[in-house]
Amino acid sequence: MTDRRAIAIAGVGKIARDQHIPTIAADPNFRLAGTVSRHSTFDGVPAFTSLADLRTALPDVAAIAICTPPRGRLTLVREALALGLDVMLEKPPAATMSEAEALVAAAAASGSVLHVTWHSREAAAVEPARAWLAERTVRRVAVNWKEDVRVWHPGQEWIWEPGIGVFDPGINALSVVTRLLDGDLLLDRATLRFPANKAAPIAADLSLTGAEGVPIAVAFDFDQRGPQSWDIIVETDRGTLMLSHGASKMAVDGMAIDVPDTPEYARLYQRFAELIATRQSDTDLAPFRLVADAFLLGERETVGLFDWNG
């Protein structure tokens, strides 16, 4: 235990309980030393309501995973950096693109490590798929990322804050596509469908263009009943690649391909440990930039009222 780096978590919500806390418990590089939250605690772990109080009580804490909703992140990150902490950020990194760029700049000026994470990039099939695509010419891409917000974010009203909604899961797909394809992706057009009683979209269709004019059709839905789907299909000059189950499974021309089985968050924390050891940051904002572009260019449609019990 003494060889494991002390880390804290800010924000003890569903993603922290489902992913970060159990991952840290199994990670050889970190141990959970404390939590910071105004409302929640985790049994057996020292709890604080501010970063300053945590730092005073636990001076050996050198890193923090920030799992709070995106609004207010910039202030929290700046405080963590001022306290000398290395920072891992749960996605999305901030509430706005300007805030995301500001926190990246703050980290660069501080000398601390900043890991802007995209957990779906660590899905088992992403790197094998990227290697397979490197030897082929991509013709077109289709993304279908559809899930039920009632299942994955039950009763969590923050998900409907402006700028979030269906892009909370949708940004996961964009993080995978931007990793798979070389070159910048450009948004051509978007349609965003807003429930009449919510400030964020429940569905969206995007049309993107990749390098050399590759068309990318994207369909997001946060009201998917029954089977959930997280699929990316890439047609190439030599076969069709399909990533399914959130890019954890891979098939080529309908035939399954074996991929490693290391969980996404285990890989995230392995990466964070590597960044800390080398004193380097990982601050790619490409997926978030596409979301910002979608809200900037997107045509708005109003659909029926959203009901958590619907």
C-alpha positions in Angstrom: 0.0 0.0 0.0 2.8 2.4 0.8 4.0 2.2 -2.8 0.7 3.3 -4.2 0.2 7.0 -4.9 -2.4 8.7 -2.8 -5.3 10.0 -4.9 -8.6 11.8 -4.1 -11.9 12.0 -5.9 -13.9 15.2 -6.3 -17.6 14.4 -6.9 -19.0 11.2 -5.4 -21.8 10.5 -7.9 -22.7 7.6 -10.0 -19.7 7.5 -12.3 -17.3 7.8 -9.3 -19.1 4.9 -7.5 -19.5 2.7 -10.6 -16.1 3.2 -12.2 -13.5 5.3 -10.4 -13.7 3.9 -6.9 -13.6 0.2 -7.8 -10.9 0.9 -10.4 -8.7 2.6 -7.9 -9.2 -0.2 -5.4 -7.8 -2.7 -8.0 -5.1 -0.4 -9.4 -1.5 -1.1 -8.4 -0.5 2.5 -8.8 -3.1 4.4 -6.7 -4.9 4.2 -3.4 -8.0 6.2 -2.6 -7.1 8.5 0.2 -10.1 10.9 0.4 -13.1 12.4 -1.3 -14.3 15.9 -1.8 -18.1 16.5 -2.1 -20.6 18.9 -0.6 -23.3 16.2 -0.4 -21.9 12.7 -0.6 -19.4 10.4 1.1 -18.0 6.9 0.5 -17.9 4.5 3.5 -14.4 4.1 5.0 -12.8 6.9 3.1 -12.0 10.3 4.7 -14.5 12.9 3.4 -14.0 16.7 2.9 -16.1 19.5 1.5 -13.2 21.4 0.0 -9.9 20.7 -1.7 -8.2 23.0 0.7 -9.4 21.0 3.7 -8.4 17.7 2.0 -4.9 19.0 1.2 -4.4 20.3 4.8 -5.5 17.0 6.3 -3.9 14.7 3.8 -0.7 16.3 2.5 0.4 13.1 0.9 -2.4 13.3 -1.7 -0.7 14.3 -5.0 -3.5 13.7 -7.5 -7.2 14.0 -7.9 -9.8 12.6 -10.2 -12.5 15.2 -10.9 -15.9 13.6 -11.4 -18.2 16.5 -10.8 -20.8 17.7 -13.5 -19.0 20.0 -16.0 -20.4 23.3 -14.7 -17.9 24.8 -12.2 -15.1 22.5 -13.3 -12.7 25.4 -14.3 -12.7 26.8 -10.8 -12.2 23.4 -9.3 -9.3 22.5 -11.7 -7.6 25.9 -11.0 -7.8 25.3 -7.3 -6.4 21.8 -7.7 -3.5 23.0 -9.8 -2.8 25.8 -7.3 -2.5 23.2 -4.6 0.0 21.3 -6.7 -2.2 18.4 -7.6 -2.1 16.3 -10.8 -5.5 16.2 -12.3 -7.6 13.6 -14.1 -10.8 14.9 -15.6 -13.9 12.8 -16.3 -15.6 13.7 -19.6 -16.8 16.1 -20.7 -13.9 18.3 -19.5 -15.8 21.5 -19.0 -19.1 23.4 -19.6 -17.8 25.3 -22.6 -15.0 25.1 -25.1 -13.5 28.4 -23.8 -13.4 26.9 -20.3 -11.8 23.7 -21.6 -9.1 25.7 -23.3 -8.6 27.8 -20.2 -8.1 24.7 -17.9 -5.6 23.2 -20.4 -3.7 26.5 -20.4 -3.8 26.6 -16.6 -2.3 23.2 -16.4 0.4 24.0 -18.8 1.4 27.0 -16.8 1.3 25.2 -13.5 3.7 22.3 -14.2 1.1 19.8 -12.9 -0.1 16.9 -15.1 -3.6 17.1 -16.7 -5.3 14.1 -18.1 -8.4 15.0 -20.1 -10.0 11.6 -20.3 -12.2 9.9 -22.9 -13.0 6.5 -21.4 -14.5 5.1 -24.7 -11.1 5.6 -26.4 -9.9 2.9 -23.9 -12.5 0.4 -25.0 -10.9 -2.9 -26.0 -11.4 -2.7 -29.7 -10.3 0.9 -30.4 -6.5 0.4 -30.8 -6.9 -2.9 -32.7 -9.3 -1.2 -35.0 -7.0 1.8 -35.5 -4.2 -0.6 -36.5 -6.5 -2.4 -38.9 -7.6 0.9 -40.5 -4.0 2.1 -40.9 -3.5 -0.2 -43.8 -6.8 0.6 -45.6 -8.6 3.5 -47.2 -11.7 4.6 -45.4 -14.7 5.1 -47.7 -17.5 6.1 -45.2 -18.4 5.8 -41.6 -21.8 5.4 -39.8 -22.3 5.9 -36.1 -25.4 4.7 -34.2 -25.1 5.6 -30.4 -28.5 5.0 -28.8 -29.3 4.5 -25.1 -31.9 5.2 -22.5 -31.1 8.1 -20.2 -33.5 6.6 -17.6 -31.2 3.6 -17.3 -27.8 5.3 -17.3 -28.6 8.5 -15.5 -31.8 7.9 -13.4 -33.2 11.1 -12.1 -30.0 13.1 -12.7 -31.3 16.5 -13.7 -27.8 17.9 -14.4 -27.8 15.8 -17.6 -30.4 18.2 -19.0 -28.3 21.4 -18.4 -27.6 23.4 -21.6 -24.8 21.8 -23.7 -25.2 18.2 -22.4 -28.2 16.0 -23.0 -27.6 13.3 -25.6 -24.1 14.5 -26.1 -23.1 13.1 -22.7 -23.1 9.6 -24.3 -22.6 11.0 -27.8 -19.3 12.5 -27.0 -18.1 8.9 -26.3 -18.7 8.0 -29.9 -17.0 11.1 -31.1 -14.0 10.3 -28.9 -13.7 6.9 -30.6 -14.1 8.3 -34.2 -11.6 11.0 -33.7 -9.1 8.4 -32.4 -9.8 6.0 -35.3 -9.5 8.5 -38.2 -6.4 10.5 -39.0 -6.8 14.2 -39.5 -9.4 16.7 -38.3 -13.1 16.0 -38.6 -15.3 18.9 -39.7 -19.0 19.3 -38.9 -21.1 20.0 -42.0 -24.6 20.1 -40.4 -26.6 19.0 -37.4 -30.1 18.5 -36.2 -30.7 18.7 -32.5 -34.1 17.5 -31.0 -35.0 19.1 -27.7 -37.8 17.9 -25.4 -40.3 20.8 -24.9 -39.5 20.8 -21.2 -35.7 20.4 -21.3 -32.7 22.7 -22.2 -30.6 20.0 -23.8 -31.3 17.7 -26.8 -32.5 14.1 -26.4 -31.4 13.2 -29.9 -29.2 14.5 -32.6 -28.1 13.7 -36.2 -24.7 15.0 -37.4 -23.0 15.0 -40.7 -19.2 15.1 -40.6 -16.4 15.1 -43.1 -13.1 13.4 -42.4 -9.8 13.6 -44.2 -10.0 13.4 -48.0 -13.7 14.0 -47.9 -14.8 10.8 -46.0 -18.5 11.1 -45.1 -19.4 10.4 -41.5 -23.1 10.0 -40.6 -23.9 10.1 -36.8 -27.1 9.3 -35.1 -27.5 9.9 -31.3 -30.6 9.0 -29.2 -31.1 9.3 -25.5 -34.6 7.8 -25.5 -33.8 4.3 -26.8 -36.1 1.7 -25.3 -35.2 -2.0 -25.3 -31.8 -3.1 -26.6 -29.2 -0.3 -26.4 -26.7 0.2 -29.3 -23.3 1.7 -29.4 -22.1 0.9 -32.9 -19.5 2.3 -35.4 -19.3 0.9 -38.9 -16.4 1.8 -41.1 -16.4 0.8 -44.8 -13.0 0.6 -46.4 -11.5 -0.4 -49.7 -10.7 -3.8 -48.2 -13.5 -4.8 -45.9 -16.0 -3.4 -43.4 -15.1 -2.9 -39.8 -17.8 -2.9 -37.1 -17.2 -1.8 -33.5 -20.1 -2.7 -31.2 -21.0 -2.6 -27.5 -19.3 0.8 -27.1 -16.2 -0.3 -29.1 -15.5 -3.2 -26.8 -16.1 -5.7 -29.6 -14.7 -5.8 -33.1 -15.8 -7.6 -36.3 -14.5 -7.5 -39.9 -16.9 -8.5 -42.6 -19.1 -10.0 -40.0 -16.4 -12.2 -38.4 -15.5 -11.5 -34.8 -11.9 -10.4 -34.0 -10.3 -11.2 -30.6 -9.4 -8.0 -28.6 -7.8 -7.5 -25.2 -10.2 -7.5 -22.2 -8.7 -4.8 -20.0 -11.5 -2.6 -18.7 -11.7 1.0 -19.9 -11.2 2.7 -16.6 -8.3 0.4 -15.7 -6.6 1.6 -18.9 -7.4 5.2 -18.0 -5.7 4.9 -14.6 -2.7 3.1 -16.2 -2.4 6.0 -18.6 -2.7 8.6 -15.8 0.1 6.8 -13.9 2.3 6.9 -17.0 1.6 10.6 -17.5 2.5 11.4 -13.9 5.7 9.3 -14.2 6.8 11.2 -17.3 5.4 14.6 -16.2 3.4 14.9 -19.4 -0.2 16.0 -20.0 -2.8 14.5 -22.3 -5.3 17.3 -23.3 -7.0 16.4 -26.6 -10.2 18.4 -26.9 -11.2 17.2 -30.4 -14.4 15.4 -29.3 -15.5 18.4 -27.2 -14.9 20.7 -30.1 -17.2 18.8 -32.4 -20.0 19.0 -29.7 -19.5 22.7 -29.5 -19.7 22.9 -33.3 -22.9 20.9 -33.2 -24.6 23.4 -30.9 -23.2 26.3 -33.0 -24.5 25.0 -36.3 -27.3 22.7 -35.3 -30.9 23.2 -36.4 -33.2 22.9 -33.4 -36.4 20.8 -33.4 -38.8 20.6 -30.5 -40.2 17.2 -29.6 -42.5 15.9 -26.9 -42.1 16.4 -23.2 -39.6 14.2 -21.4 -40.8 12.2 -18.4 -38.4 10.3 -16.2 -41.2 7.7 -15.6 -42.0 7.6 -19.3 
